[in-house]
């Protein structure tokens, strides 16, 4: 029996509705580096936030040009209030500045610039794993990173890990041309690096690494604040397991927090999940990433943006 006109119409409506719904499904991009960060920025994508595939045949899409060591480690990207993607990164192991570039589409990038965030601190040993968060209330950006200044916080000083003893510092900018003088963002009472911060609708949530070496902790914790610059709460109990973890990046999906991280001594990537920021489930066995991936940032994009990115790198 041939379908009636009414049946065909219903089927067409359902098909269009399904297509429309699918078009609105989110997609995700993961920015990362490989090796020592010498070849630059790599991208992966996912449609379920669990299984990630490399783009551009896992080749770099942007070569580092600034800093003495010219690395592009820890690439952190957000979409700002201006609709532009802003990226910061570690330019070297022992430098007092960080890298910055912007893009409208994650394909074509602006000229790279070096932001000398700790140049005024002559003894500062480094600027590691910078991140960036947009403050919608004040229409400005906070860039933050980990630095060791010898002589500070002697109570947490250790001779292991080359004597590094980090705290998180920050600067504020509205235009990526003028920057406030760096200040301490968070002093949790322990050596800490790799902070990343998001607004969850009620508060700012910071994920960070406890870098304590003696006795070794090397795990991820959570702190919260009502304003982006703090003050932040006491750090939580570890949210990761009995392995060394670093480089957290987080997304909020279906009422849950997903935090990805680098199990760097095991050369694997892991993830934990929570609905309340207190009780965490390890879902490392549910995620997959490109081989050799080192930490970066997971961000949500539209399906149209993902399609454009895929097409651009297929053409190259």
N, C-alpha and C positions, 0 to 999 in steps of 0.2 A: 504494500500500500504506500502510495506517495504521501509525503508529509503535507499537511494543510498549510495555507498561507499563515494562519495564526500560529501554528507550531514553529514554522520557520522564523517568524517575527520574534517569538519568545527565545528561541535558540540564539538569534542574532543579538538580542538585548543581553542575554546572559554572557555571550562571548565578549561583547564590548565591555560589559561591567568587569568581567574577569581580567581582561586586558588592561583596563583602567586601573584596577586595584594592583595588578602586578607592576604597572608603571610607577606606582607610588611606593612600592617596596623600597626600603633603604638599601644602599650598597655601602661598602666600606673600603677604604684605602689604608694600607700600612706603609709608612715610610721607615726605611731601615738602612743600615750599612752592613758591609761585609769586611772580613779581614781586620785591618787596622783603620779602615775608613779612607784609605788613600785613593780609591777610585770614585768615591762620591755617593750620591743619593740613589737608592734603589726603591722600587715600589712593588707592592703586592696588592691583590684585591680579594674581596670575599662578598658573597651575597647572603651568607648566614652568620657571619662573624665568628665562625669556627674553623672553616677550611679556607686556607689562603693560598693563592697561586701568584707566582711572580709575573711581572709585566716586563716587556722589552727583553725577553729571553734572559731575564735575571741579570741584565747588564745595567750599568749605571746610566742614569738619565741626566745627571748634572755633575760636572767635575769640580772639585774644590779649587778655589783660586786665592783665598785670603788666609792670612796667618803665616807664621814662620814655618810651621810644619805642614801646612796645607792639607789638613785632614778634614773629613766631613763625618765625624762620629756623632752618634746620638741625635739624628735629625728629628726635631720636634716641630710639628706643623699644626696650626689651627686656622679656622676660617674666622676672620675678624668681623667686627661690626660694619666694616666697609665692604664686605663681600669678597675681600681679597684673602688669599692664603698667605700666611706669614710663617716663615721658617727660621729657626735658630739652631745652631749646632756647635759642637766642640771642634775647634780648629787645631788643637794640639794638646799633648799631655801636660806641657809645662808653660802654657801661655796665659796672659792676663786679659785676653779679649775673647769674644765669641763671634761666630759668623752669623750673618743675617741676609736673607733674600726673600722676595715676594713673588707671587704668581696669581694670575686670574683664573688659571685652569689646571694647575699642577703639571703643565706640559712646557710652557714657555716661562722662563724665570728672569727676574730683574738682574741687574748688575749686583754682584755680591759685595758686601761691605763688612768690615771688621769693626765691631763695637768694643771700645777699650774699657770695659766695665770695671776692671780692677787695676787700671794703669796707675792710679793714684796710690796704690798700696805696693810699695817697692819690694816688700818681702813676700807678697802673695805668690804661692807656688803654682797655682793652676786656676782654671775655670772649667769645671766639668759639667757635662750633661745639662745644658741650659734648657729651660722650658718656657712657654709663653701662655698666658691666660688673658682673655679679654674681660675687662670690667665694664659691663653694659651700663651700670648706674652712672659711672663717671666718664664713659666713652674714652677709655684709655687702656693701655696694655701693661701688664706686669711681666717682666722677663726675670727669671730667677735661675740660680745655678749653685753649685757647691764649690767652695774655695777653702784651702788651708792657708792660714796665716800663722807662721811659727810663733810660739810663745803664748798664743791664746788658748784658753780652755785646757790648762795643763792637767786637770783632773782626769781627762779622758785621753791623754797622750799615750801612745804606744810606739815602741821602736819597730814593731812589725808593720807590714804594708808600707815600707819606706817612710814610716813616721808621719804619714798623712793623718790629719785630724780635722775633718771638714765641718763646716756649718753652712746653712743655706742663706744666700744673699739675694737681694733683688734691686731692680731699678724700674722706674715708671716712665713711659713715653706715650705721647699721643700721636706722633707723626714719624717715628723711627729716625728722627733727625736730632732732636734734643732729648737728653736722658737725665734723670735725677741721679745724684750721687748714690752709689751703692750703700745699702744698709743691711743689717742682719734681718732675715725674714723669720727664721725659726731656730731656736736653741733648745733642742729636746733633751739635753743632758747626755747626749752620746754623739759619737762621730756619725754624721749622716750625709747621704748624697741622694741623687736621683729622685727628687721630689717632682710630682705632677699634681695639678690642682684643677678641680672642676666645680661648678655650681650645680647643686642637685635640686634647686627650686626653693630650698629653705636655708641652706648653708653652703659654705665652701668646704670641699672634701680634699684633703691632701693625702696622697699615697707617697711613701718615701722608704728608703732603704736604711736600716740600721747597719752601719758599716763597722761596728765594733769588732775588733780582731782578738782581743784577750779579755774574757773567753770569747771565741768566735760566735757571732750571731748571724750576720749576713742574711737577714730576712727582711720582709716588707711589713710596714705598719701603717696605721691610719691616724690622722689628726683632723680636727674640724675647726672652723672659725665662722663668724658672722660677717666679717669683712675680708676682702681678698688679702690685705696686708697683715692680717691677724689682729689680736693675738690668737694663736692656735692652741688647741687643747693639748693635754698630755698625750703622748703617742700611745696607741693601743697595744694590746698583745699582738704577737706575730700573726699575720693572716696567711703566711706561707708555711710549708712543712720543713722537714729536717733535711734540707738541701740549701745550697747557697743560691740566692735569688737577687736580681737587680733589674734596673731599667723598667719599672712599671709603667704601663699605659692603660687607660681605662675607657670604657664606653658604658652607657646606660641603655639597656635594651629589654623590652618587655617587662619592665618593672624590676629588673635585676642589674646589679653591677657586674661587669666582666672586667677582670684585671689580668692583663697578659704580662709576662715577665720572662727574662732571660735566665734560664738555669745554666749559668755560664761555665761552671766547672764540669757540667755533664754534656755541654754542647747541645742542649735541647731548649725548646721553648715550652713554657707552661702557662696555665691559667687557673684562676680561682673565681668563684661566683658567690654572690650574696644578695639578699633582698633587704637587709637591714644594716649593713656595714659592721655587723658584730659576729654573725655566724657565717662561716665561709666553707665552701665545698670545693675541693680540688677537682678540676675537670680537665687536667692536663691530657688525659687519655682521649678526650673528645676533640682536641684541636690539632691542626696540622699546619705547618709553615714551610716555606722554601728552605732547602738545605743551606746551612751556613749563615742564616739570618742572625743579626745582632740587633740590640734593642733600638726602638724608634717610637713611632706614634701611630695609634689607630684612630681614624676619623671617619665620620659618616659623610657620604656624598650622595647625590641623587643618581638614579639609574642613568639619566641622560649624561651626567658628568662622567660616570664610569665608562659608558659607551664611547664617548669622545676620546677619553684617555686610551682605551683599548685600540681604537682605530688609529690614533696618532702614532702609537708605538709599533703597530703592525706595519705602518708605512715607512718606518725608518730602517 
